[in-house]
Amino acid sequence: MSYDPALHHRKSIRLKGHDYAGGGVYFVTLCAHRELVAATGGKPFGALGAGARQGATGGATQVSPVRGVIEERIRITAEKCPQMSWGEWVIMPDHFHALIRMEKGALGLGDVIGGFKAAVSREWNRVRGRGEACLAPCLAAPAPRIWHRNYYEMIVRSDEAERKIAEYIRMNPWRCVQELGGGLRGIGNPALWSGDKLGVLCSRNAPKLGRLPEADVYMGGWHSPKEKEILEWLLKNGRRVIACPAWGIEDSAFAPGVRNALEENRMLILEMRDVSGNLAAAEARNRFVIQQADSLFTPHVTRGGMLERLLKEPSKANAS
């Protein structure tokens, strides 16, 4: 399409008369190409269990190489630009939100953002140039650029406004229901799936438990009374948790302690296909945990019960 000034004229989004080198706090949004930022590489979900939402047979992956590049440049930008500091920030599939505090100096906000975007793009081109196998989804993406042109900023004029914006940024990931591949949906931090997952399953009427094993990520349906007790302890003590409840995502996000865990990016809630919460849904959820966890912690299993029967299925033989 040829240039049309009526269509392609780009108006400045900078506030006229404002000194962007004079310091201040800014809420910045950079729009990105979803095809690149949402593309992933790393450890896959793998074959889905019977309780998952069924879809394509190939499992999705969790850790986006583009996200990794952006995170690294966030750190480097703060080191190279001492007159600026990052506040809350979040990388979403098609945009990047951040609070930026600028001290008065030679650099303006536009200098920092322009340098940051360019550095991310240069580093990503180097990563693409190495052509690792795990980057195949990204290398095949049709969009050659990470960022859209320009960026959006809002001047933050009070401490209260900064607090509210910081809360909005923290809540951004878990407000967004993500399609995680293979028909699976979730809210929270999908990178937790790349961790070493300890599946926690416990029958009802369990006696008092001893010490909980240490794990990178704890995974479970968290439905029986003892499982709920364990989950409460995990959330209170800042542990990383994957929840696979036998009901929908929306009904899980506001349970006690869950909101803080989601805001702190230490929780992932996966939606099962059957969200009715009945016995069949509970069985499907437990089977999913057994099949997808890297190891299991089963402190109490009722003889002849559903959990014992599921553990005897040939799909898993490492129960503890």
C-alpha positions as CSV (number, residue, x, y, z in Angstrom):
1,M,0.0,0.0,0.0
2,S,1.4,3.4,-1.0
3,Y,1.8,6.2,1.6
4,D,-1.5,8.1,2.3
5,P,-1.0,11.1,4.7
6,A,-4.7,10.8,5.7
7,L,-4.1,7.2,6.8
8,H,-0.5,7.0,7.8
9,H,0.2,10.3,9.5
10,R,1.6,9.4,12.9
11,K,0.6,12.0,15.6
12,S,3.0,12.4,18.5
13,I,1.7,10.8,21.7
14,R,4.1,13.0,23.8
15,L,2.5,15.6,26.1
16,K,3.4,19.0,24.6
17,G,5.4,21.2,27.0
18,H,6.4,18.3,29.3
19,D,10.1,17.9,30.1
20,Y,10.7,14.2,29.6
21,A,14.3,14.7,30.8
22,G,13.2,16.5,33.9
23,G,12.4,13.4,36.0
24,G,9.1,11.8,37.0
25,V,7.2,8.4,37.1
26,Y,5.7,7.0,33.9
27,F,3.3,4.1,33.1
28,V,4.6,2.7,29.8
29,T,3.0,0.2,27.4
30,L,4.9,-1.3,24.5
31,C,2.8,-3.3,22.0
32,A,4.4,-6.5,20.6
33,H,3.7,-9.1,17.9
34,R,1.9,-11.9,19.6
35,E,3.3,-14.4,17.1
36,L,6.8,-13.9,18.6
37,V,6.2,-13.1,22.3
38,A,3.7,-15.8,22.9
39,A,5.7,-18.4,20.9
40,T,7.5,-20.7,23.3
41,G,10.4,-23.0,23.6
42,G,11.4,-25.3,26.5
43,K,9.8,-28.1,28.4
44,P,6.5,-29.2,26.9
45,F,3.2,-30.0,28.6
46,G,3.4,-33.4,26.9
47,A,0.5,-35.7,26.3
48,L,-2.6,-34.5,28.2
49,G,-4.3,-36.7,30.7
50,A,-7.9,-37.7,30.4
51,G,-9.0,-34.9,32.7
52,A,-7.6,-32.1,30.5
53,R,-9.5,-30.1,27.9
54,Q,-8.9,-32.1,24.8
55,G,-7.5,-30.5,21.6
56,A,-4.5,-30.9,19.5
57,T,-2.3,-33.9,20.3
58,G,1.0,-31.9,20.5
59,G,1.7,-30.3,23.9
60,A,2.4,-26.6,24.2
61,T,5.6,-25.4,25.8
62,Q,6.2,-22.9,28.6
63,V,9.2,-20.7,28.5
64,S,9.3,-18.2,25.7
65,P,12.8,-17.4,24.4
66,V,11.6,-13.9,23.5
67,R,10.4,-13.3,27.1
68,G,13.8,-14.4,28.3
69,V,15.5,-11.8,26.1
70,I,13.2,-9.1,27.3
71,E,13.7,-10.0,31.0
72,E,17.5,-9.9,30.5
73,R,17.4,-6.5,28.8
74,I,15.3,-5.1,31.6
75,R,18.1,-6.0,34.0
76,I,20.8,-4.6,31.7
77,T,18.9,-1.4,30.9
78,A,18.7,-0.6,34.7
79,E,22.5,-1.2,35.0
80,K,23.4,1.0,32.0
81,C,20.9,3.8,32.8
82,P,21.4,4.7,36.5
83,Q,19.1,7.7,36.2
84,M,16.1,5.3,35.6
85,S,14.7,2.5,37.6
86,W,12.0,-0.1,36.9
87,G,8.9,-0.4,39.1
88,E,6.4,-3.1,38.5
89,W,6.5,-4.6,35.1
90,V,4.9,-7.5,33.3
91,I,5.4,-9.3,29.9
92,M,2.1,-10.3,28.3
93,P,1.6,-12.2,25.0
94,D,1.1,-9.0,23.0
95,H,2.3,-6.1,25.2
96,F,4.7,-5.0,27.9
97,H,3.6,-2.8,30.9
98,A,6.1,-1.1,33.2
99,L,6.4,1.7,35.7
100,I,9.5,3.7,35.1
101,R,11.0,6.3,37.5
102,M,13.3,8.8,35.8
103,E,15.7,11.1,37.6
104,K,16.5,14.5,36.1
105,G,19.4,14.2,33.6
106,A,20.6,14.1,30.1
107,L,18.4,11.1,29.1
108,G,14.7,11.4,28.5
109,L,12.1,8.7,28.7
110,G,12.1,8.3,25.0
111,D,15.9,7.7,25.0
112,V,15.5,4.9,27.5
113,I,12.5,3.2,25.8
114,G,14.1,3.5,22.3
115,G,17.3,2.0,23.6
116,F,15.5,-0.8,25.4
117,K,13.4,-1.8,22.4
118,A,16.4,-1.7,20.1
119,A,18.5,-3.7,22.5
120,V,15.8,-6.4,22.8
121,S,15.5,-6.6,19.0
122,R,19.3,-6.9,18.5
123,E,19.7,-9.6,21.1
124,W,16.7,-11.5,19.7
125,N,18.2,-11.4,16.2
126,R,21.4,-12.9,17.6
127,V,19.4,-15.6,19.3
128,R,17.5,-16.4,16.1
129,G,20.8,-16.5,14.2
130,R,22.0,-19.3,16.4
131,G,19.0,-21.3,15.3
132,E,18.5,-23.7,18.2
133,A,16.0,-26.4,17.7
134,C,13.8,-25.2,20.5
135,L,13.3,-21.9,18.6
136,A,11.5,-23.5,15.7
137,P,8.0,-22.0,16.6
138,C,9.6,-18.6,16.8
139,L,11.7,-18.9,13.7
140,A,8.6,-19.9,11.8
141,A,6.6,-16.9,13.0
142,P,5.5,-14.6,10.2
143,A,6.2,-11.3,12.1
144,P,9.9,-10.4,11.7
145,R,9.8,-7.7,14.4
146,I,9.1,-8.0,18.1
147,W,7.7,-4.5,18.7
148,H,5.1,-2.4,17.1
149,R,6.2,1.2,16.4
150,N,6.2,3.8,19.1
151,Y,4.9,3.3,22.6
152,Y,2.3,4.7,25.0
153,E,3.0,6.5,28.2
154,M,1.1,8.1,31.0
155,I,2.6,10.6,33.5
156,V,2.0,9.3,37.0
157,R,1.2,12.3,39.1
158,S,0.7,11.0,42.7
159,D,1.8,8.2,45.0
160,E,-1.8,6.9,45.0
161,A,-1.9,6.7,41.2
162,E,1.4,4.8,41.2
163,R,0.0,2.4,43.8
164,K,-3.1,1.7,41.7
165,I,-1.1,1.3,38.5
166,A,1.3,-1.1,40.2
167,E,-1.6,-3.2,41.4
168,Y,-3.1,-3.2,37.9
169,I,0.3,-4.5,36.5
170,R,0.6,-7.2,39.1
171,M,-3.0,-8.4,38.3
172,N,-2.5,-8.3,34.6
173,P,-1.3,-11.9,34.0
174,W,-3.9,-13.7,36.0
175,R,-6.7,-11.6,34.6
176,C,-5.8,-13.0,31.2
177,V,-7.0,-16.6,30.5
178,Q,-4.2,-18.2,28.5
179,E,-4.5,-20.9,25.9
180,L,-1.6,-23.1,26.9
181,G,-1.8,-25.6,24.0
182,G,-3.3,-29.1,23.7
183,G,-6.7,-27.6,24.6
184,L,-5.5,-26.6,28.1
185,R,-6.5,-23.2,29.5
186,G,-5.1,-21.5,32.6
187,I,-4.4,-18.3,34.5
188,G,-1.2,-17.4,36.4
189,N,2.4,-18.1,35.6
190,P,2.8,-20.8,32.9
191,A,6.5,-21.0,33.4
192,L,5.9,-23.0,36.5
193,W,5.2,-26.0,34.3
194,S,8.9,-26.0,33.4
195,G,9.8,-26.7,37.1
196,D,10.2,-30.1,38.7
197,K,6.6,-30.8,39.8
198,L,5.8,-32.8,42.9
199,G,2.2,-34.1,42.7
200,V,0.5,-34.0,46.1
201,L,-2.5,-36.4,46.5
202,C,-4.0,-37.5,49.8
203,S,-7.2,-39.4,50.6
204,R,-9.8,-38.2,53.1
205,N,-9.4,-38.9,56.8
206,A,-5.7,-38.6,56.7
207,P,-3.8,-38.6,60.0
208,K,-1.5,-35.8,61.0
209,L,1.3,-35.4,58.5
210,G,5.0,-35.0,59.1
211,R,7.4,-32.9,57.1
212,L,6.4,-31.9,53.6
213,P,9.0,-32.8,51.0
214,E,10.9,-29.9,49.4
215,A,10.0,-29.3,45.8
216,D,10.4,-26.7,43.1
217,V,6.7,-26.7,42.3
218,Y,3.8,-28.4,44.2
219,M,1.0,-29.7,42.0
220,G,-2.4,-31.0,43.0
221,G,-6.2,-30.7,42.8
222,W,-6.2,-29.5,46.5
223,H,-9.6,-30.9,47.2
224,S,-9.5,-33.3,50.1
225,P,-9.4,-31.7,53.6
226,K,-5.7,-32.7,54.1
227,E,-4.8,-31.4,50.6
228,K,-6.5,-28.1,51.4
229,E,-4.5,-27.9,54.6
230,I,-1.3,-28.5,52.6
231,L,-2.2,-25.9,50.0
232,E,-3.0,-23.3,52.7
233,W,0.5,-23.9,54.2
234,L,2.2,-23.7,50.8
235,L,0.5,-20.4,49.9
236,K,1.2,-18.9,53.3
237,N,4.9,-19.8,53.0
238,G,5.4,-18.5,49.6
239,R,5.8,-21.8,47.7
240,R,5.2,-22.2,44.0
241,V,2.0,-24.1,43.2
242,I,0.1,-25.5,40.3
243,A,-3.6,-26.1,41.0
244,C,-5.9,-28.4,38.9
245,P,-9.3,-27.9,40.6
246,A,-12.3,-29.9,39.5
247,W,-14.2,-26.6,38.8
248,G,-13.6,-23.6,36.5
249,I,-10.8,-21.0,36.6
250,E,-13.1,-18.2,37.6
251,D,-14.2,-20.0,40.8
252,S,-10.6,-20.7,41.9
253,A,-8.9,-17.3,41.6
254,F,-10.5,-15.8,44.7
255,A,-9.9,-18.5,47.2
256,P,-8.0,-17.4,50.3
257,G,-4.3,-16.8,49.6
258,V,-4.7,-17.5,45.9
259,R,-4.8,-13.9,44.7
260,N,-1.5,-13.0,46.4
261,A,0.1,-16.1,44.9
262,L,-1.1,-15.1,41.4
263,E,0.0,-11.5,41.8
264,E,3.5,-12.8,42.9
265,N,3.7,-15.1,39.8
266,R,4.0,-18.2,41.9
267,M,0.8,-19.9,41.0
268,L,-0.7,-21.5,37.9
269,I,-4.4,-22.6,37.8
270,L,-5.3,-25.1,35.1
271,E,-8.8,-25.6,33.9
272,M,-10.0,-29.2,33.5
273,R,-12.5,-30.2,30.8
274,D,-15.1,-31.3,33.4
275,V,-15.6,-28.4,35.8
276,S,-18.7,-29.8,37.6
277,G,-16.8,-30.6,40.8
278,N,-18.4,-34.1,41.1
279,L,-16.7,-37.4,41.8
280,A,-16.0,-38.0,38.1
281,A,-14.4,-34.6,37.8
282,A,-12.3,-35.3,40.9
283,E,-11.1,-38.7,39.4
284,A,-10.1,-37.0,36.1
285,R,-8.2,-34.3,38.0
286,N,-6.3,-36.8,40.2
287,R,-5.4,-38.9,37.1
288,F,-4.1,-35.7,35.4
289,V,-1.9,-34.9,38.4
290,I,-0.6,-38.5,38.5
291,Q,0.3,-38.5,34.8
292,Q,1.8,-35.0,34.6
293,A,3.8,-34.7,37.9
294,D,7.5,-35.6,37.8
295,S,7.2,-37.3,41.2
296,L,4.4,-38.0,43.7
297,F,3.8,-37.4,47.4
298,T,0.9,-39.5,48.7
299,P,1.0,-39.4,52.5
300,H,-2.3,-41.3,53.0
301,V,-4.1,-43.6,50.6
302,T,-7.4,-45.2,51.7
303,R,-7.4,-48.9,50.9
304,G,-9.9,-49.7,48.1
305,G,-10.5,-46.1,47.4
306,M,-10.3,-44.1,44.2
307,L,-6.8,-42.8,44.7
308,E,-5.4,-46.3,45.4
309,R,-7.0,-47.5,42.2
310,L,-5.6,-44.6,40.1
311,L,-2.1,-45.2,41.5
312,K,-2.2,-48.8,40.4
313,E,-2.8,-47.8,36.8
314,P,0.3,-48.5,34.7
315,S,0.8,-44.8,33.8
316,K,2.6,-44.1,37.0
317,A,4.7,-46.2,39.3
318,N,6.7,-43.7,41.4
319,A,4.2,-42.9,44.2
320,S,5.8,-42.3,47.6
